[in-house]
Amino acid sequence: MIQVKRTGRKRFANYEFHILWLPFLILFFIFTILPILSSVVLSFTDFDAVSSPRFIGLDNYFRMFTGDEVLPVALKNTVMFAIFIGPFGFALSFFLAWIINEFGKTARSILSFLFYSPALVGNVFYIWQIAFSGDAYGYINSFLMSFGIVTEPIQWFRNESYVFPLIVIIQLWLSMGVSFLANIAGLQNVDDELYEAGAIDGIKTRWHELWYITLPSMKSILLFGIVMQIQAAFSVGAIPMALAGYPSVNHAVDTILSHLQDVGTERFEMGYASAISVLLFVLIIVTKKLLTKFVNFMGR
Amino acid sequence: MKNKKAYRKYTRSVIGNIFYFAFLIVFGAFAILPLVIQVITSFKPLDELLIFPPRFYVVRPTFENYKVLPTLLSNLKIPLSRYVFNSLFVSVTATVLHIFVASGAAYTISKSKIKYKNIVFAFVQFALLFNAYTLAIPRYLIYSNLRMIDTYLVYILPYIPSTLGVFLMKQFMDTGIPDALLEAAQIDGAGQFRVFFRIALPLVKPAWLTLALFAFRDMWTITGSGTIFTESMKTLPEITSTIASGGLARSGSAMAMSVIMMIPPIIVYLISQSSVKETMSTSGIK
């Protein structure tokens, strides 16, 4: 590759760059930054979505750790879900994309479709509800009963020992779409010449190739995948709520997000809900910082 | 350039290939199973839907669930075509605008020398990680102040600055567009707009095709709950949930409707995947 020296380079016309990002900046400020800032401000108030907010200082934040029995459990569950879904989900989505990338165009398209398909199914809960239905009509229950493995239908989503792994599987299945497709596109962007050079320089297995060429070449796409996976891992909430209800049995799968929705939608304590979302935000940012360090370590 | 993957014969083993293929098939089957169940269920006649013990397969497949859809839908006050139009219009418009707006911002962040671009990018990443749930109320106030309630704008405008797109495009542009190429274009007298449309965007085609997929899928499932009140402004997913709320007797038709709803995202997927070239990597520099 040609490396042009940066010195003596003609300055790009900045005004054209400004025009290119202006539409984004305006809309981003109105529809994202402004609401986020208001949400942070609301976290210091007792806003109930009807009457006007009253400033109460850090009371909402104190309440999280002293006056809320569900939050510690929800926090623990959220972290547990994140540990299972984050690293494992990301590794799986990268690994699958990496192997699929070896195949020819047709095989690659078909295989990618298989793994992207969960993102296409609209009403996801419905499918899993049928399969793991608590009565004998559920596919899994009727299958197990027909072989005499169990005599009574299992209440999958009402049983403390089953509900957590089940939600992990469903969530993994669901979260494949985005980081998987980004990885597929990222792998296609790696220069073939690098692989050729690597083969000449004596790389013998695909695993060496992966660590020394593929991973370092797509660091920035990996970072994207990691950020998306962190976000998915900490956003578990809607699915346990739909399948196991809220509160779930013995709070087994209640997460910060489902707690947040309960506080906000059922009890209309928007001030407190905002404080919880700020907590979740801080948790995610810290995790992301740590993982970014790991990405920069790869290929050494 | 024949046999361009020749290097692979040094780094791949046949046993490895077979192992990985088997691995893919197992996981692939798991991934697509729910979709298969959905399609099969949509072809089940009513008595098979209710049969005990439940069957995974269908004995007497029927199109009945699909055939009753028009009569079910004729009860709607608004013709179905209006909902189809709404969904298609907002999905296509938002997807196209999102790609251009996000790419423009990503290009500036990735390649310009503007000083505070890194601050903007930090905000983009923070926004991506902030959970959207508590933003609903502040957003509603903004919509109503901008008189967007009950218009198509409420579907489209908030999606355009979606941070996922900027982040994805920026990551691809960092590695996918060599600075040397841009400088060469500059020296040849091309303006920044020309470079953006003629060089930058074509180079990261896999990225924005992937982005188009995400955006279309998100927009296709969007509902205007809380912000759209006029019936004729609503989208297709709301019709699906109306049918699904008809109870057990309607569950076959609800499945049929969901299967039909999957078709447009699948078409977008096929188009985008088939236009991703075999290799995009050489970037015009040799």
Interface residues (C-beta under 8 A of the other chain):
Chain A: M1 I2 Q3 V4 R9 K10 R11 F12 A13 N14 E16 F17 H18 I19 L20 W21 P23 F24 L25 L27 F28 I30 F31 T32 I33 L34 P35 I36 S38 S39 L42 A49 L92 L96 I99 I100 E102 K105 S109 L111 S112 F113 L114 F115 Y116 S117 P118 A119 L120 V121 G122 N123 V124 Y126 I127 W128 I130 A131 A136 Y137 G138 Y139 S142 M145 S146 W173 M176 G177 V178 L181 A182 I184 A185 G186 Q188 N189 V190 D191 D192 E193 Y195 E196 G198 A199 I200 I203 K204 T205 R206 H208 E209 S217 M218 K219 S220 I221 L223 F224 V227 M228 I230 Q231 F234 S235 L257 L260 Q261 G264 M270 A273 S274 S277 L280 F281 I284 I285 K288
Chain B: K4 K5 A6 Y7 R8 Y10 T11 R12 S13 G16 N17 Y20 F23 L24 F27 G28 A29 F30 A31 I32 P34 L35 I37 Q38 T41 F52 P53 P54 F56 V101 A102 G104 A105 Y107 T108 I109 K111 S112 K113 I114 V120 F123 V124 Q125 F126 A127 L128 L129 F130 N131 Y133 T134 L135 I137 P138 R139 L141 I142 L146 L157 P158 I160 P161 T163 L164 V166 F167 L168 Q171 F172 D174 T175 G176 P178 D179 A180 L182 E183 A184 Q186 I187 G191 Q192 F193 F196 P206 A207 L209 T210 L213 F214 R217 T221 P237 T240 A244 A254 S258 M261 M262 P265 I266 Y269 L270 Q273 S274 V276 E278 T279 M280 S281 T282 S283 I285
